[in-house]
């Protein structure tokens, strides 16, 4: 009955769907997989910025029990939506929010205020005195007052120079109090065992006068105080009013433990006698430990802690290796050493990997070092059983070596794949520059009168060049997708304009093969939407290209409709159907790269076999779903469902003026001078030829420095600026150009070989007026100059300022 009530409430109040719902019988509720996380890389976002609608979409639902970011310079914001839904009518009730990771520097809690915003409710952390905590515990506790049947949103801001981890739990106060004795008993046992270990070895030292045990006592004292500091007991009991030492103590005690631990190993194992290189390595680690101790008192906490953490990991491995080598040299005492230290070193290794972010933050990893230390004293009494444990450690060593070799091989494979992707990206980028010359020259040939045979050759060459350019673009898109360099953009676009463009592009290709092309667009769909129209059109282009390629008779249809209702969201459904050859629907390799249904040398259909792979990755990038149905010989049907949104009221502040559209002619091309800034002689020649065909006067420059020198002495009406040049690239040239007298509003049109990796945004951010991708097409260049030059009145640019 209660679950039915929760279902009804979630249906009636859809805003509560993402909230954590609980009742008065809840005792402890882990929140790791219920919180939303936003990583503020720059660390300058305020609560007003984070709570704004613009940033809410950047929050991501955390999918692990504990947030474990390791060492990070970012600030992490946690968002929790808590909904207290009691089974029986009750008044307000208090709850406890626990963050069980004491070594956090800064922690801020924001709660809703009376104005509808959020206000700082509590600021704490181990960089502040212990008295600043709302509830004086080693873990961070916050008291929350929740009203019944109301959802409450809270924000937590985490910042630390050390490891950032957030084991978050919501407690009923009585349940938290009942839970504390068990945790206190465990910690009491651990610290008691450490104290017993220290006293036990002190008595041994006093009895046998062996300096090895003195060094061991100092090591255990350093390590025990380090655990006290990390667990928050140090700032709670020993130095509550000294936040600086609360931070500095951690790396200082790690360095101290490494210093005395290495000296203990040298003395106990006599490494200078049988393993000189191990002895020198231990001496080096001792020096590093002393350096870390000094740095902990003199440099920043973050630097000292990172060095101390890596020192601890190296120390753990070297100490254990020293024991193994001593045992291999035939030292019987080394067996006892290995036997007693195994549990302790494994615990330290697990805890170090947890702090570095390689292992999750759970009770076992958090207290692994203390548990290992406590077990060590028990293991010392079992030294006679060292043979069994020595065999176990040998097997562990072999597995570790095999794991390291496998990791090395995996890394080499990953590097090989990365080098391959980088090579393909470089090759495809470099191909675009000569292809610009080829396609531009072929387009210029269209303006020259040719006989029938030569015209046919020109059309064939142009079509082949366009096909090659499409393959280059496909490979470039694939490599950028694999490298994670593509991101979805959100911009307003015309839905009907997008599909009219697709029909204009692919209908003629279908008609050339004798196929019909039908576009069915639901009239009830709004025309203006927000989303990434370019990537949506690119994904649909691959589906339409395949549909036309694999269909020899019949037709291709493009159906566009609504997949459902979602308020301000519009789930768009696009279906591409054909009457082609079809395929077996269960083919699991359909979306794999370089996969073709017919891969033989005699295959009928060409292509690289990457279109559907790119399409699938683009759809995933847009947050959509791609599905297919097909029967051999009866055609195929691909359905693409992608979420789009209805545009809100635009609020554009300080945006550069948009490209003018459809204005009246203010002057003729013969009256205008265009400056070409291009380092490639062929591309410069092709672009110059296009401009001369259009009637413009042309000036050229081989690099940015020459262009700036020319603009200081001459007047031009527009600049065609290549982005990749020696001496000064296009971005630096544009920034310098804008500072010249009279050039602030000069149309600067970027030309670049990149077309997928966000260069448009970089160009506009650098102050350029518009963007044109290589290869430059004659018609696109004509329209661009028509809008930016001919439809604008003449302005003074470069040269001397008018008097």
N, C-alpha and C positions, 0 to 999 in steps of 0.2 A: 504494500500500500504506500509506503514511504517513497519507494523508488518511482511509483506512478506519479506521486505528487511532484517529485523533482522533475520528471519528464514534462508534466503539465506546466510547471513554472518556467522551464527553459523554452517551451513553445510560446508561452504568453509574453515572456520577457526575453527576447532574443539577445539583448545586450548582456545577459548573464551566462551565455553559452561558454565563454572563455573563462568564467570565474570559477574559483575553487569553492565548492559548496560542501558544507558540513553542518552537523547538528550538535546539540549539547552533549551527546554521548561520545563525541570524538575526544580521544586522549592525546594522541600524537599524530601529526600529519606531515610527512616529508613533502617538501615543496619543490624539490629539484626539477621535476618534470612538469611542474605546473607554472613555473615562472617564465617570463619573457625577458630576454637579455638584449641589451644594446651596447655595442662596443664603441665608445667615444675615443677614437684614435688620437685626436688632438688634445683631448682632455679639457676643453674650454666650454663645454655645453653646460648651461644652467638648467635649473629645474623647469623654468618656463620654456626653454628650448626643447627639452626632452618631453614635456607634457603636451607640446603643440602637435596638431594633426600631421604636420609635415614630417615629424620624426617618428610618429607611432608606427608607420609602415616599416621602419628599420628595425623594430623589435622582432626578435625571432624566438619562437617557443623552444625552450631548452629540452633536449631529449635524453639527458642523462641524470642519474640521481643527484650528482653533485657537480656544480660548476667548477671546473679545474682549468684555469687559463695559464698555469705555470708562471714563469717570469714574464711580465708584460708591462710595457710603459703606458698602456691604454687605461682609460677609466671605464669601468663597467657599471651600467645602470640595470638594476633588476626591477621589474614591474610585477606586482602581485595584485590580483583581483580576488578578494575574499568575500564570500557571501555566507553569512550565518543564517541558517534556515532551521530553527528549532522545531522539534516535533510537537512540543507543547508550548503554549503561549508563555513567554518569559520576558523580563526586561533586559536592559543592557547587560553584557557579560564581558569580563576581561579575559584576555588570552595572552600568552607569552610567545613572542617570535624569537627563536634562538638561531644565531649564526655561530656554529661550533668550530671556529678557526681563529685562535687568539692572535697570531702574528700578522694582523692587518693594520696598516698604518692609519688609514682614514676611512671612516664609515659614517655615512649620513643617512638619516631616516626622514623621509618627507611624507606628510599626511595631508589630506584635504583640509582646506581652511574654509572660512565662512563666505569668502568671495567666489568660490567655485574653482579656485586654483589650488596650489600645493605650497605648504610652508614647511620650513625645517623644524622637525620635532625633536631630533636628538643628533648630536655630533659626538663621536667617540673614536676609539682606535688606540693602538698601543703607542702612538706618537703623542698622546695626551695623557695627563695624569689619571690615575685610576679613579679618582673621585668624580670624573666627568661621566662615568657610566651610570645609566639610569638604575640598573640593578647590579650590585657589586658581585660579579661572578667572573671567573677567568674567561668563559665564553661570553659573547655579547648577547644580552637579553633586552628585548623591548616589550613594554606593556602596551597592548592594543585593546581598545574598547570598541566592541562591535555591536551595532544595533541589530535586532532580529529582522529578518526579511529584507535587508538592505545590503547592496553590494558596496564594498569599500576598496578603493584602489590606493596602493601605497607604492612608494619608490624607495629603493636602497641604492646609494652611490658608493662604490668600492674603488679605492685607490691605494696602491701599496708599491713600495720599491722592491719588496720581496715577492714570494709566490702569492698569486691571487686565487683563493679557493673559497667556495661559499656553500658549505653543508647547511642548508636552511630547513628548519622544522618549526611548525606551529604546535604549541603545547597548550593543553589545559593546565592551569596552575597546579592543581593537586597531582596530576599525572607527572609533571615535571619534578615536583618535590619527591614523589615516590621513586622516580628514576635516579635521583642524584646519589643515594647511598651506594647503589651498585657501582656507579662510575667512580665514586670516591674510594670504594673498597679496592677496585682494580688498581687505581693510581697509588693508593696507599701501599698495596702489596708490592707494586713495582719499585716505588721509592724505598720501601723497607728493605727489599732484596738488594738494591743498590747500596744502601747504607751497610747492610750486613756484609756485602761483598767487600766494601772498603775496609771495614773493621777486621774482617777475616784475613785479608791480605796484609793489613798492618801488623797483625799478630805473627803472620808468617815472616814478614820482614824482620820484626824484632827477634824472632827465633833463629832464623838462618842468616841474617845480615846480608841477604842477596839483594843487590841494588836493582835487580830486575823488578822485584815486587814494589820497591819505592816508586819507580817510574810508572808501574801499573797502578799504584794508588793515586798518583797525580793524574793519570789518564782518566781513571774512573771518576775522580772528583770533578774534572773538567767536563766530562761527558754528562755526568749527573746534573751539574748546574746548567748545562746547555739544555737538557730536557726540561728542567724547571722553567727556564726562560721561554722555551718554545710553547709549552703548555699553558702559559699565562699565569702560572703560580708565582713566578718571580716578581712581576709587576703587582700582583695582588698582595704578596706577603713581604717581599724583601726590599723592593725599590719602587713603591707605589707613586712617589712624587718625582721620579727621575726618568721621564720618557726617553731622554737621549741614551742613557745606559740601557734601558729596556730594549732598544734596537741594537746598540753597539755590542751588547753582551753576546748576542747570538753568533756573529762571525768571530768575535774575540775568543769565545769558548771553543768554537770549532777549530780555530787555529791552535789553541792550547792543547786540545785533545789530539790533534795530528802530531804536534811537537812531541808530547810525552809518549804517545802510542808508538811512534816510530822508534824512539829511543828504547822503549821497552822491548820491541821486537829485535832490535840490534843486540841488546844485552842478553835476552833470553835465548835467541837462536844462534848467537855467535856468527852473524853473517859475515863479518870481516875475515873469518877464517876459511870458510868454504864457498862463499859467493860474493866476491869483491864488488861486482857490478850491482848486485842487489843492495849491498851495504852503501854504495855511493848513491844509489837511487833513494834509499831511506834518508840519508843525510840531506839530499836535495829537498825531499819532502819536509824534513825538519826545518830547513831554511825557509821554505814556502810557508810553513805554519807560523814561523816567527814574523815573516813579512805580513801575513794576513792579520796577525794580532796587532801589529803596528798600524796597518791600514784601517782596521776597525775603529781605531781611536783618532784617525787623522783625515780620512777621506769620507765620501758619501756612503751612507748605509747600503745603497743599492749596489755600488761597485764592490764593496767589501763582502757583501753577502753572496754575490754571484761567484766571486773568487773562492770564498770559503766553501760553497756548495760543491764546486768542481774539485776542490782540494779534498773534500770528504769522500767523494766518489772515487777519486784516484787512490786515496789513502786506503780505502776499503779493499780495492782490488790488489794493490801492491802488498799490503800486509798478508793477505791470504796467500798470494803467490809466493811470498817469502817463506811462509810455513810449508807450503808444498815442496818448494825446492830444497828446503832443509831436510824434509823427510826423504826426498829422493836421494839426498847425499848420505843417507843412512843414519841420521840423528834420531835416536829413539825419543828424546824429549820433544821433538817436533810433532810427534803423533799426538801427544797430550795437548800441545798448543793448538793444533788444528781442530782436535775434538772439542776443546773448550770454546774456541773462538768462532766456530762455524755458525752457530745460531745467532751469536751477537753480530757478526759481520753481515749475515743475510738480512737481519733486521735493519741494520744501518743502511744497507744497499736499497732495500725496499722503501724506507723512509726518504732517502735521498731522491730516488726516482719519482716518488710522489710529490716532493717539493718542486722538482723540475717540471712536473706536469705530465710525465710519461705513464703514471699509474693513477687510478682514481683515488679520491679522498674518502676512505671508509675507516672504520674503527681499527681494523687490522693494519692498514698502511700508516695511519696517523700515529699509532703507538707501537709500530714495529720495532723501533730502536729500543724503547723501554722494555718491551717484552723480551727482545733478544738479550738485553743486558741482564734481566732477571733470570733468564734460563741459563746464562753462562755459569752462575755460581753452582747451580745444580749439576751442570755437565762436568764441572771440575771434579765432583765426587765420583763421576763415572769414568774417570780416565783409563781405568783398566780395560774398558770396552772400546778402546781407540781403534782397534783393527777394523771392526765392522763399520764404524763411522768413516774411517779413512777410505775404505772401498767405496762408500756412498759418495764421498766428496770427489773421488777420482772420476766416477761416472758423471757427476755434475760438471766437472771440469771439461770432460769430453763433449758433453752436450752444449756447454757454453761456447766451446771452440767451433763446433759444427754450426751453432746459431750465428756466430760472428761471420763465419765463411758464407753462410747462406745470406746473411744481411749484406755482405760485401757484393755477392753476386747479384742480389736484387738491386742494389744501388747502381752497379755497373749497367744493369739492364735499363733502369730508369734513366740514367745519364745518356745511354745510347738512344732511347726514345726521345729524350729532350733534344739531343743534338740533331736527330733526324727532323723533328718538328721545326727547330730553328733554321736548319738548312733549307727546308721546303719554304718556310716563310721568307727567307732571304732571296731564294731563287725566284719565287713568284713575284716578290716586290721588284726585283731587278728586271724581270721580264716585262713589267708594265711600261718601263721607260722606252725600250726599243719598239714595243707594240704600239705605243702612242705615235711614234713616227710612221709605222706601217699603216695603221688605220687612218691617221690624219692625211697621209699622202694619197691613199685610195679615195678618201672623201674629196680631196682637192681635184682628183682626176674626174670626178663627176661634173665639175664645173667647166671642163674642157670638152669641146666637141670631138667625138670619137666615132669611128665607123662601127658597124654592127659587131664584127668579130672582136674588136678591141673592147667594146662595151661589155660583151659577154665575159671576156677574161677579167675585166675590172669587177664585175658583179661576183664572179666566182672567188676571186682573191679576197674581196671584202667579206663575203660570207664565211670563208675559211678563217680569216683573221678574227671575225667576231666569235666564231666557235672556239678558237684557241683562247681568246680573251675570257670567255665564259669558264673554260677549264682552269685558267690561271686564277680567276676569282674564286672558283670553288675550292681549289687547294688552299688559297690564302684564308678563306673563311674557315675551313676545316682546321688548319693549324692554329688559328687564333681561338677557335672554340676549345681545342685541346689544351691550349696554354691558359685558358681562363681569362682572356683579354677582352671578351665581349660581355657587355652588360645590357640588360633591358632598359630602354629609354621610355619616358612617359611624356608624350606630346599630343596635342590636339590634331586630329586629321579628319578628312572627309571619307566616310565609309564608301559612298558611291564613287567618289573620285578614285579610290584605291582599286576597286574592282573594275571600273571603266578602263583604268590603265592596264590591268591584267588582260582584259578582253582585247584591247587594242594591240597588245604585245603578242598574244598567243592565238588570237582568232585567225590572223593571216597565215600563220604557220600551219594551223589545222586545215585551212582552205587550200593551201598549196598541196596538201596530201589528199585532198578530196574528202575531208571530214567536216562534219558540222560542229559548231561550237556554240553552246547555249549557256547563258548566264541567267540564273533565276535568283533574284534578290528580293527578299521579303519587303514589301512596301511599308510595313509597320515599324521597320527598324529605323532608329534615329540616324541622321546622317553624320552628325558631329560627335566623335568619340575621342577618348584618350587612351593611348597605348603606344606600342612600338610598331608603327605602320610599316617601316622599312623591313624589319625582320619578319613580320607577318607576311608581307608580299614576297619576300625572298623564300620563305618556307613553302608558300603556295606555288611559287614559280617552279620549284623542284617537282612538285606533284603534277603540275600541268605539263611540264616538259616530259616527264616519264609517260604520262597518259597519251600525249601526242606521239611520242616515239614508238610506243608498243601497240599502237592501234593502226591498223591498215585499212579498215572500213568501218562505217558507222559514224560515231561522233564522240565528243567529249563534252561533259556538262559540269557546270560550276554552280552549286546550290548554296545559298547563304541564308541563314535563319537564326532565330534565337533558340539557345539550348535550354533556357529556363528563365526564371525571374530572380532578381537579386537586389531590389531597391536601386541604389545608385550604381550597382554593377550590372554589366551586360554580358552574360555568357554567350559568346558568339559561336555558332556551329557552321562550319564550312565543309561541304562534301564535294569531292572531285571524283567523278565517275567516268568510266570509259568502256568501250566495247572491244577492247584489245585482247591480247593473248591470255591474260590472267596468269595465275600462279597458284601453288599450293598454300593455303592460308597458314598452315602450321609451320612454315619455314622460319625457324628461329634466327637464321642468319640474314634476314631481310634487311635489317637496319645496321648491319656491320659495315665498317669501312672497306672499300675496294672489293665488295662482294657483288657478283653478278649472277643472275639466274642461269646464264649460259656463259661459262668461263673458258670455253674451248677456243682454239685458234680459228675455228671456222664459224664463230658466232655471227649471227645476223645483225645484232644491235651493238653499237659501239658505246663509248662512254667510259668514265673512270670507275664507276660503281660507288660513288661517294655521295650522290644526291640525296638519297633517303637517309643516310647517316647524318648528313648536315641538317636535313629537315627535322629529324627526330631531336637532335640536340638544340636546334633553334626553338622548337616547340617547348621542350623542357625548360629552356631559358625564359620563355614567356609565361611559364606556369601553366601550360596547357597540356592536353592529352591528344595523342595521335593513335588512331586505330585503323584497321583495314579489314576488308572482306574481299574474297576473290574466288573464282572458280576457273580452272584451266579452260581456255577457249571461249569463255563467256564474259570476260572483262573483269575489272577491278573497281573497288570503291574504297577510297580513303576518306576518313572523317577526322577533322581537326577541330577540337573544342578549345577555345582560348578565352580567358577572362579579360574583358575590357571594362572601362568605367565611363560613366557619363561625366562630361566636364563640369567643373564648378565655375562660379563666377570668376573670370580671370582677374588677377591682381598683379599686374606687371609693373615693376618699379625699376627704373634705371636700366632698361634693356636697350640695346643698340637698335636704331631704326631698322625696320624690316625692309626687305627688298621691294622696291616699287613695282607695282603690277598694273599693266594696261594703261599707262599714262600717255598723254599726247606728245608727239614728237616736238622737241625743243630746238633741235639742230640736226644737221646731216652728218653722215659718217665722214665725208670729205673734210669737215671742219674740225675733226677730233684727232688727237694724237694719243696712241696707246703705247706704253712702255712695257716691253717683254723682258723679264728678269729670269733667265734660264741658263744653266751652265752646260747643258747638253746641246751640242751644235745642231744635231738632227732635229730634235724637238723644237729648238729655236727657229730653225728654217721652216718647219711645217707650220708652226703657229704664226710665223710672219706671213707665210703664204695665205693662210686663212684670212688674216686681217686685211691683207692687201686685196683679196677677192671681195671682202665686205666693203672696201672703200676707205678704210682708215689709214691715217698716216702712222708710221711705225718707227719706234726707237728701240734699241736693244741694249742689254747689259748682261755680262757674263756672271756677275755675282752681286751680292747685296751692297758691297762697298762701292762698286761702279755705279749702281743704281742711285745711291744716295748722292754721289758726286754729281751725277747728271741732273737730279732733281733740284740741286742747289742753284743750277744755272739755267734750266729750261723749264717750260710749263708743259705739263701733260694733262690729259683728261681722265686717264685710268691707268692702272698698273696690273699686269698679269704676272703674279709672283709665284715662282716655284718654291716649295717648302724645303726641299733637300738640296742644298748648295754648299760648296766650299767657301771659306773665308767667313761669310755670315750666312746662316740659314734664313729661311723665309720669316720665321717668327721674330728673330732678332731684328731683321731688316724692317719689318712692319712696325715694331715698337719704336725704332729709331726714326722711321719715316714720319710717323705721326707727330713727332716733336719738331719737324721742320716747319717753317712759316708757310701758311696757306695749305698744308697737307692734312689738316685734322679731319676734313670731310672728303678727301680724295678717295674715289672708289678703288679699293685694293682687293683684287680677286685672286684667291689662292688656287694654285694648281699643284696637286700632289699625287704621288703614285699610290698612297694608301687610300682605301675605300671602306674599311670595316672597323678600324681600331680607334675610333673616336677622334680622328684628326679634324673633323668639322668643328667640334667643340673647341679644340685647341686653337684653330684658326680664328674663330670668332672671339675667343678670349684674348688673343694676341692683338686684336684690333682690326682684323681683316673684315671686309664688307660681305663677302660671300665666298663660296667654295665650289670648286669644279674638280672632279676626279679624272685622272688619266685612265684611258686615252681620251683626249679632248675631241669631242664630236663637233662638227661644223655647225649644225643647227643649234646645239646647246650653247656654243660660244656666241652665235649670232643673237639668240634670245637674251643671254646674260648681258651682253654689251648694249643691246637695245634698251633693257630696263634700267641699267645703271648709268649709261652714258647719254644715249640719245634722248631719253625722256627727262633728263635733268638739265637745268640751265648751266651755262659755262661758269666755272669757278677758277680763281687764281690758285695754282699749285706750283710750288717750287719757285726757283729764281728769286729775284728781288721782290720784296713786299711793295705793293702799290703805294704811291705817295698820296 
